[in-house]
Amino acid sequence: MDVSKIYIFDGARAVDLMPIFADVETYPSFVPGYKSAKVVEKDGCTYKTKSVMALQFGIFTLEEELDSVTTLTYPSCIEVHSTGRRFIQSFSNVWRFRDVPGGCEVTFDMSLEFAGVPVMLRPMLAALADAQAESILRAFVERFGAHRQAA
């Protein structure tokens, strides 16, 4: 399931936003679904993380442990490729930052593949992936607003 979102951060620049988006260890404090995130290895602009996500399916919550590799290309891109241990086969996302007049355009592309999902459940999961992408983007909008007010 693939999802793409675009948002213009008024008054921001890519060099201001990218550190907020790259700080994965703070995700559990503001990104919906993240229960934990820890950088376990770092080599220049690439790092490996272990995280736990909780995905909400109506009244059900499924927790998944993810192993991720993140690559930073300053100041334009963050690529994250993750594999799960139980029900997520792969979870990848790419954040692209582009300065535009008056702000920074951020494109968020997310791809989520579940292991062993029956075809009849895929439309429901596609809607869930879209909602999850929207809530992740909203979390970063709010986080940027909080950073801006603190400055």
N, C-alpha and C positions, 0 to 999 in steps of 0.2 A: 504494500500500500504506500503510495507516494502522495505527499502533501507539500504545497509550496505557499508561503506567505510573504508579503512585503509590507514594510512599515517605514515611514519617514520619521526619524527622531529629530524634531525641530531643535535648532540651536546646537546640535551635536556634530562632532567630527569623528571619523573612523578611529583616529588615534585615541579619542576619549572613550569610545564605546568598546573597542576590542578588549581592553583589560578586564572590563566588567564581564563580558561574555566568556573570556578565557579562564576565569577564576573558578574552575569546576568544584573545588573543595568548599566553596560557599553555597553551591546550588541547594543543598538540603535546607538552608535557611530561607529560601524564597522561591525555588522552582517547584511547582506542584508535581508530586510523584516521586521526587528524590528523597530517599530516606537516609542515604549516606553516600559519600564520594571521597575517595582518597587517591592522591597521586602516589603511585608505587615505584615509578621509574621515570627519570627525565633525562633527555639528551638533546640539548639545544632547544629548538622550537617544536620538538615532539615529546609527548609524554604519554605514559600508560596509566590508566586509572582502573580502580575497582569500585563499583558502585552498586547500590541496591535501589531499585525503582519499585514503586507500588502503583499498579495500574488499576483504575476503578472501572468495573463492568457492572453498572447498576448498583445492586447491593453487595456485589462480590468484589473483593480486592485480591489481586494476584501480585505477589512479590517476585521479582526476578533479579538475580545477580548478573551484572554485566561486566565484561572485561572490555576496555576501550583503548583505542589509540587515537590521540588527538594531535593534529598537525596545525601549527600556526604559521600563517604567511602574513606578516605585518605589512601594512595595516589593512589588508583587504579580505582575508579569508580565515575561517576556522573550520577544519574538517574533522569529524568524529566518526569513527567506525567501531561498532560494538558487536559483540556476540554474547548471547545469553547462555544460561546453563540449563534452563528448564523449558520454557515455552516460547521464548523469543529466539528465533534463528539469527536474525541480524537487525540492528537498529543503527541507522546512520543518519547524520545530519550535517549540513553544510550551512554556515553563516557567511554571507558575503556582505561586505561593507563598501559603500560608494558615496563619497562626498558629493552632495548636490547643493545648489544654491539654497542657503538658509538651513541646511541640516545634513543628515546622513541617511541614505537609503539602506535599509538592512533587508536582505532577502534570506529567508529561512526555508531550506529544502530538507524534508524529512522522509526517510524511507524506513518502513517497519515491516518485517516479515516474521510471521509466527510459524512455529514448527508444528506440523500435523494439524492444521486448521481445516475443517470441512468446508467445502465450497459454499455451502448455504450460510455459513457464518461470516463470510468475507465482507458482504455489504455492511453488516453491523460493525465489524472491526474497522472498516474504512471510515465510517462515521466517528468512531472512537478515536482513531488516529488524527482526524481533522480537528476534533475537539481538543485533543491533547496538544497538538501543535499550536492551536490558538491560545490555550492557557499558558504554554511555555513562553510564547511571544509576549503576552500580557504581563507575565512576571518580569521580563526584562524591561518592558516599558516602565513599570512601577519602580523597579530597581534603579533605573537611570534617573527617574524623577526624584527618588530619595537622595541619590548622589548629588544631583544638581542642587537640591535644597540645602544639603549639608555644606556645599562649597561656598 
